[in-house]
């Protein structure tokens, strides 16, 4: 079975080298309107999209894309709409529960945007690069409210300047469950480990030759030993401090 929608889904891949070619305004509008059509909780759209076009910011934070869309968890707008009509609804956000709902809305909108871009021949890259920066500076640059607002996910957009490369593979075993969650057996784990080891599956990390050269029996062994390290403590603290100040971690009142 094949159609244009499925073609966009099954050919979508990350672009890390963008050309300087400008995305036409009408194409950007299509991408943004596609994002807005995503499903969302209660049709509230408790997210915002900040469009980045400043070349300096694009180079520093967004891998040199021609445009970037920052998807922001945003109950700030919803709260102020209520306030204008004389209602106080802060307690209805439910802290972390509200964060989860808004992040869901933001991710659905972001995926719609990426697929729309793909259908127009525009490459894309999802990134959480802003979370590795000084979050106070990020809020300042984006002019974000500090309360009930959080920069969640960014989508870099631009025309690809990369040589054609095969799509990354995907694991199905252990990911798809029918009826209920099925815990992996030892044999099934061996199958998944073998899938990662096979270069033909193109699951990323490094080639078989490279990981053997580095002394690893399996691709996942290399990943867990070298790449699955904790992030710098200050970076993590900076991230959590920003969420705390946003008000989304006020969970104690629901647990007492």
C-alpha positions as CSV (number, residue, x, y, z in Angstrom):
1,X,0.0,0.0,0.0
2,X,1.4,3.4,-0.9
3,X,0.2,6.9,-1.1
4,X,1.6,10.4,-0.6
5,X,1.0,10.5,3.2
6,X,2.7,7.1,3.8
7,X,5.5,8.1,1.5
8,X,6.2,11.2,3.7
9,X,6.1,9.0,6.8
10,X,8.3,6.3,5.6
11,X,10.9,8.6,4.0
12,X,11.2,11.0,6.9
13,X,14.8,11.2,8.3
14,X,17.0,13.6,10.2
15,X,19.0,16.2,8.3
16,X,22.1,17.5,10.0
17,X,23.7,19.5,7.1
18,X,21.4,22.2,5.8
19,X,21.9,24.3,2.6
20,X,21.6,28.0,2.6
21,X,18.6,27.9,0.3
22,X,15.7,29.9,1.7
23,X,12.4,28.2,2.6
24,X,9.6,30.2,0.8
25,X,7.2,31.9,3.1
26,X,4.3,30.1,1.7
27,X,5.9,26.7,2.4
28,X,6.6,27.8,6.0
29,X,3.0,28.8,6.4
30,X,1.9,25.3,5.2
31,X,4.2,23.7,7.7
32,X,2.8,25.9,10.6
33,X,-0.8,25.3,9.5
34,X,-0.1,21.5,9.4
35,X,1.2,21.8,13.0
36,X,-1.9,23.5,14.1
37,X,-4.1,20.7,12.7
38,X,-2.6,18.1,15.1
39,X,-4.9,16.6,17.7
40,X,-4.7,18.1,21.1
41,X,-6.2,17.9,24.6
42,X,-9.7,19.5,24.7
43,X,-8.9,21.6,21.6
44,X,-7.1,24.0,23.9
45,X,-3.8,23.9,22.1
46,X,-1.8,24.4,25.3
47,X,1.4,24.9,23.4
48,X,3.1,27.7,21.5
49,X,5.4,27.7,18.5
50,X,8.2,30.3,18.3
51,X,9.5,30.6,14.7
52,X,13.3,31.3,14.7
53,X,14.7,33.1,11.6
54,X,17.7,34.9,13.1
55,X,20.8,33.5,11.3
56,X,23.0,33.8,14.5
57,X,20.5,31.9,16.6
58,X,20.0,29.3,13.9
59,X,23.8,28.7,13.7
60,X,24.3,28.6,17.5
61,X,21.3,26.5,18.6
62,X,19.7,24.9,15.6
63,X,22.4,23.2,13.5
64,X,22.4,26.0,10.9
65,X,18.9,25.3,9.6
66,X,17.2,27.9,7.5
67,X,14.3,28.1,10.0
68,X,13.6,26.6,13.4
69,X,10.3,26.0,15.3
70,X,10.5,25.9,19.1
71,X,7.5,24.1,20.5
72,X,6.8,25.5,23.9
73,X,4.7,23.9,26.7
74,X,2.3,26.8,27.3
75,X,-0.5,27.1,29.9
76,X,0.4,30.8,30.3
77,X,-1.9,31.9,27.5
78,X,-4.7,29.7,28.7
79,X,-4.5,31.1,32.2
80,X,-4.6,34.6,31.0
81,X,-7.6,34.0,28.7
82,X,-9.4,32.7,31.9
83,X,-8.2,35.7,33.9
84,X,-9.6,38.1,31.3
85,X,-13.0,36.5,31.7
86,X,-12.8,36.6,35.5
87,X,-11.7,33.0,36.3
88,X,-8.8,31.6,38.3
89,X,-7.9,28.2,36.9
90,X,-4.3,27.7,38.0
91,X,-5.2,24.7,40.2
92,X,-6.8,22.9,37.2
93,X,-3.4,22.7,35.5
94,X,-2.5,19.8,37.9
95,X,1.2,20.5,37.8
96,X,3.1,17.6,36.3
97,X,-0.1,16.2,34.8
98,X,-0.6,19.5,33.0
99,X,3.0,19.4,31.8
100,X,2.3,15.9,30.4
101,X,-0.8,17.0,28.6
102,X,0.9,20.1,27.1
103,X,4.0,18.1,26.0
104,X,1.7,15.7,24.2
105,X,0.1,18.5,22.3
106,X,3.5,20.0,21.5
107,X,4.9,16.7,20.2
108,X,1.9,16.0,18.0
109,X,2.1,19.4,16.5
110,X,5.9,19.0,16.0
111,X,5.5,15.7,14.2
112,X,2.8,17.2,11.9
113,X,5.2,20.0,11.1
114,X,8.0,17.6,10.2
115,X,5.8,15.5,8.0
116,X,4.5,18.5,6.2
117,X,8.0,19.8,5.6
118,X,9.0,16.4,4.3
119,X,6.1,16.4,1.8
120,X,7.4,19.8,0.5
121,X,11.0,18.5,0.1
122,X,12.2,20.3,3.2
123,X,14.6,18.4,5.6
124,X,14.2,18.5,9.4
125,X,15.9,17.6,12.6
126,X,14.3,17.3,16.1
127,X,16.5,18.5,18.9
128,X,16.5,19.3,22.6
129,X,19.6,21.5,22.1
130,X,18.1,24.4,24.1
131,X,18.1,22.1,27.2
132,X,21.9,22.1,27.1
133,X,22.1,25.9,27.3
134,X,21.6,28.4,30.1
135,X,17.9,28.1,30.5
136,X,17.6,31.7,31.9
137,X,19.3,32.9,28.7
138,X,16.9,30.8,26.6
139,X,13.9,32.3,28.3
140,X,15.3,35.7,27.7
141,X,16.1,35.1,24.0
142,X,12.6,33.7,23.3
143,X,10.9,36.2,25.6
144,X,9.1,33.3,27.4
145,X,7.0,33.8,30.5
146,X,8.8,32.1,33.4
147,X,5.5,30.7,34.8
148,X,3.6,27.8,33.2
149,X,5.8,27.9,30.1
150,X,8.7,25.7,29.0
151,X,10.7,25.3,25.8
152,X,10.1,21.6,25.2
153,X,11.3,20.6,21.7
154,X,12.8,22.3,18.6
155,X,12.5,21.4,14.9
156,X,15.2,22.6,12.6
157,X,14.1,23.1,9.0
158,X,16.0,23.5,5.8
159,X,16.9,22.0,2.5
160,X,19.3,19.1,2.9
161,X,22.9,19.4,1.7
162,X,23.7,15.8,2.6
163,X,24.5,13.0,0.2
164,X,21.7,10.5,-0.2
165,X,21.9,8.1,2.7
166,X,19.8,5.0,3.7
167,X,17.1,5.4,6.2
168,X,17.9,4.4,9.8
169,X,16.4,1.1,10.7
170,X,13.8,0.6,13.5
171,X,13.4,-2.1,16.1
172,X,9.9,-3.8,16.2
173,X,10.5,-6.7,18.7
174,X,9.9,-5.4,22.2
175,X,8.4,-2.2,20.9
176,X,5.0,-3.3,19.6
177,X,2.8,-5.2,22.1
178,X,-0.6,-6.6,21.4
179,X,-3.2,-6.6,24.2
180,X,-0.8,-6.1,27.1
181,X,2.8,-5.4,27.8
182,X,5.1,-8.4,27.1
183,X,8.4,-8.6,29.0
184,X,11.3,-9.7,26.8
185,X,12.6,-13.2,27.2
186,X,16.4,-13.8,27.2
187,X,16.2,-15.2,23.7
188,X,14.2,-12.2,22.5
189,X,16.9,-9.8,24.0
190,X,19.5,-11.8,22.2
191,X,17.6,-11.2,18.9
192,X,17.4,-7.5,19.5
193,X,21.1,-7.3,20.3
194,X,21.9,-9.2,17.1
195,X,19.7,-6.8,15.1
196,X,21.7,-3.9,16.4
197,X,24.9,-5.7,15.5
198,X,23.9,-6.2,11.8
199,X,25.1,-3.3,9.6
200,X,22.4,-4.1,7.1
201,X,19.7,-3.0,9.6
202,X,21.3,0.5,9.8
203,X,20.3,1.1,13.4
204,X,22.9,3.7,14.0
205,X,25.8,3.9,16.5
206,X,28.9,2.6,14.7
207,X,29.7,0.0,12.1
208,X,30.5,-3.6,13.0
209,X,34.1,-3.0,11.9
210,X,34.4,0.1,14.1
211,X,33.0,-1.5,17.3
212,X,35.1,-4.6,16.8
213,X,38.2,-2.4,16.4
214,X,37.2,-0.7,19.7
215,X,37.0,-4.1,21.4
216,X,33.2,-4.4,21.8
217,X,31.3,-7.7,21.0
218,X,28.1,-5.8,20.4
219,X,26.9,-2.4,19.2
220,X,24.8,-1.9,22.3
221,X,27.8,-2.7,24.5
222,X,29.6,0.2,23.0
223,X,26.5,2.4,23.4
224,X,26.0,1.6,27.1
225,X,29.7,1.8,27.9
226,X,30.6,5.0,26.1
227,X,27.5,6.9,25.0
228,X,25.0,6.2,27.8
229,X,26.7,8.5,30.4
230,X,24.9,10.9,32.7
231,X,24.7,14.5,31.4
232,X,26.8,17.1,33.3
233,X,25.3,17.8,36.7
234,X,25.1,21.6,36.1
235,X,23.3,21.0,32.8
236,X,20.8,18.8,34.5
237,X,20.4,21.2,37.5
238,X,19.8,24.1,35.0
239,X,17.1,22.1,33.2
240,X,15.2,21.1,36.4
241,X,15.5,24.6,37.9
242,X,13.7,26.0,34.8
243,X,10.9,23.4,35.1
244,X,10.6,24.1,38.8
245,X,10.3,27.8,38.3
246,X,7.7,27.2,35.6
247,X,5.4,25.8,38.3
248,X,4.9,22.4,36.7
249,X,6.6,20.5,39.5
250,X,4.2,21.5,42.2
251,X,3.0,18.0,43.0
252,X,3.2,17.9,46.8
253,X,-0.3,19.3,47.2
254,X,-1.7,16.3,45.3
255,X,0.2,13.7,47.3
256,X,-0.4,14.9,50.9
